[in-house]
Amino acid sequence: FDSLLDVTLLDTGSMEVQQKTFRPSYLIKEVVQDFSMIAEACNVELRTVETSMAVRTDPVLLRRMLQNLVSNAIRYSEGGRVLIGCRRQNGKLCIQVCDTGRGIAHGDQQRIFEEFERLDTARIGEAATPGLGLGLAIVKRIAQELGLNVDLKSHENRGSIFTINSLEIADEAEFTN
């Protein structure tokens, strides 16, 4: 339901962007806490790399992006590892979600960002609940709203790296937390 609501808000231009200065490490910790039980149930090791840097963007929308990326990484990496971390790149900050899952075939790497597209053949466990195929479409559209880019590097049987690029690094003087 939340995914359909997000798509509706994006379609109508009703999603409000509220820029704030914050440390993405706090956001990443919250997302990891939200997904730790699911990761454990899927036998996925969920790890993070800390950063002390602050960024200026909408924390609610960035969190939604991370939730969708981490959810997919866990879903497609049963028995593997998922790493979430930040790195400085070209004067900006990027957040990466890396997994050791089955990877995504080169021919599917653009298609998975389209609404209602799913790669069911890579899903874990027969009892896994089917997704709507909206998570990555929402990630891409929120990134556009925030002036960010999302890149994917993936190799079949070796995993995937989703990168949220171009986060504006904030001056510590702007940081209020």
Sequence and secondary structure as in RCSB ss.txt:
>XXXX:A:sequence
FDSLLDVTLLDTGSMEVQQKTFRPSYLIKEVVQDFSMIAEACNVELRTVETSMAVRTDPVLLRRMLQNLVSNAIR
YSEGGRVLIGCRRQNGKLCIQVCDTGRGIAHGDQQRIFEEFERLDTARIGEAATPGLGLGLAIVKRIAQELGLNV
DLKSHENRGSIFTINSLEIADEAEFTN
>XXXX:A:secstr
 HHHHHHHHHHHT      EEE HHHHHHHHHHHHHHHHHHTT EEEEE     EEE HHHHHHHHHHHHHHHHH
T TTSEEEEEEEEETTEEEEEEEE SS   GGGTTGGGSTT   GGG  STT     S HHHHHHHHHHHHT EE
EEEEETTTEEEEEEEEEEE  GGG   
